[in-house]
Amino acid sequence: MDPFAYLSVLVSIVLGLGITQLLKGFSRWLERREAFAAFGPTIAWATFLLLVHFQTWWSMYGMRGYAKWTFMQFSMVLLQPIVLFLLAVLVFPSPSSPSQTLHDHFFQQRRWFFALLLTLLVISLLKDLSRSGSLPEPLNIGFHMAGIVAAGLGFALKNERIHHWLGYLVLLSFVAYIAILFAEL
């Protein structure tokens, strides 16, 4: 087994845990939709996170030719799925708080969610820097910077109107990001 295949197993497990967490949240919402009213920002961010999990797994394949891994490089790669998992935990209320609405949960977890999202974006940039010694291409950096601005706004502002638009805007931007930079394996 080559180093990439060996190391990608753990990354795939952590990504799978995050995807499971998101799918469980979506299923709880669907199952209890009368009592668990939809809240657009929660659904947009959960959909965004699901796509980020997929894109992270997809982009891992680009590391297949890299053979000289250090523990630090692998740790930086593994940090991204770990933070994604934590975001997946925060986006929906836990089953132990069944009476909490999506709206109330979103605003209760908002600062932690956006702080972790900022962390994720920084890790994504540092991952490339630690592995290749350089930052990603300028267009990729531009998308990251836009994400950092969006996460900063989400962290700083509590305005419900802004949050309604921010989630949808980031989701659409991320779809464009995938289409432009990661359309082919």
N, C-alpha and C positions, 0 to 999 in steps of 0.2 A: 504494500500500500504506500503510495507516495504521500509526502507531507501534507499537501493540500487536501487530499481525500481524508486523511486522518483528522486534521484540524477542523474541516468543514462539518464533521459529524456533530460536534458539540454546538457549533453555531446553528446548525439546522435544528437541533433539539430545542434550543432556547427560542428560536424563531417559531417553532411549532407550538411551544407553550404560549407565546404571545398571541398567535393566531387562534389557538383554542380559547384563550381568555376573551378575545373579541367576539368570536362566534357564540360563545356562551352568553355574552352580554346581549348580542343581537337576538338570540333565541329567547332569553328572558323577556326582552322588550316585546317581541312578537307574541309570545305566550300570554303576556299580561297587558296587552295594548290598551284595554279599557281603563285599567287602573294606572298604567304606566305611560301617560300621554307622551307623544313624540315631542322632542325639542330639537329643532333643526341643527343648532350648533353641535349637540352631542352626536347626532347621526352623521353629520358631515365629518367631524373629527374622527369618529370611529371608522368610517369608511376610508378616510385618509390614512389612518394607522394600518388598516388592513392592506392597503396598497403599498405602504412603505415596507411592511413586512415582506410582501411579495417581491418588491423591487430590491430589497436588501439581499434576499436569497438569490434572485436573478443575477445581481451584479457580483455576487461572490464568485461566480464562474470565471469572471475576468481575472481572478487571482490564481487560477489553476496552474499557470506556468511558473509561478513564484516558488522557488525551492528552498531558499535560505531563510527560514523563519527564525525569529528570536522570540523569546517569551513576551517581551514588551510589544512587539509588532502584533503577535497573536492576541494579547490582552486588549490592544486598541481595537482590533477587529471584533473581538467578543463583546466589548463594551457597548457597541451599537445595538445588538440584539437584546442585551440586558436592559438598556434604557428603554428600548421599544416595548419590552415586556412590562416594565413599570408604568409606562404610558397606557398600555392596554388595560392594566389593572385599574387605573384612575378614571378612564373615560366613562365607564358605566358604574352605577351603584352596585355594591356587593349584594349577594343574596341575603346577607345578614341584616341589611337595612331595606326591607321590601317596601316600606311606606314612603321612602324618599323619592321625590319626583326627579326626572332627568334634569329639569331646569334647576332645582335647588342643588342637586349634586354637582352639576357643572360649575355653578358659581362658588360652591363650597371648595371644590378642588382646583379651581381656575389657576391660582398662582403656582401651585405645585405642578400642575399639568404643563403650563407654559414654561416654567423654569426647567423642567425635564426636557421639553421640546427644544429649548435653547441649547441645553447640554448635548442633546442628540445631534444637532446641527454642527456644533463645534467638534464633537467626536468624529463626525463624518469627515470633516476637513482634516483633522489631525491624523485620522486613520491613513489617509493617502500620504500625508507628510511623513509619518513614521515608517511606512512601508517602502515608499519610492524616493523619499527625500525631497519631493516637490508637491506643491499643491495641485489639485486637479485643473483641468482646462478652464479658461476664463468663463465660458458659458455656464459650466457647472458651479463655479464660485459665485457667479451672479445669481443663480437660483438659490444657493445656500444663503447669500446675503439677504435676498428678498424674504426667505423663510425666517431668518434671524430678526428682521424688522417686524414681520407679522407676529412672531412669537413674543417679541418685546412689547408690541401693542397689546396683545392678549394678556400678557402679564400685568402691564401697567394700567390698563383701562377696564373698568367694570361695566361700561355702557352696553346694555343688552343689544341695542341696534347694531353697534359695531361688531359685536360677537356673532350676530346672525350673518352678517356679510363676510366677516373674516374667515369663518370655517368654510364657506362655499368658495370663496376666492382662493384660499390655499388649496382646497381639493382640486379645483379646476387647473390651477397653476401646476400642481404636482402631476396631473394627467398630461399636461403639455411637456413637463420635464421628462417624463418617461418616454413620451412619443418622440421627443427630439434627441435625447441622449442614450436611451436604453431600449430602443425598439428591436434591436437584433442581439442575439446571444453572442 
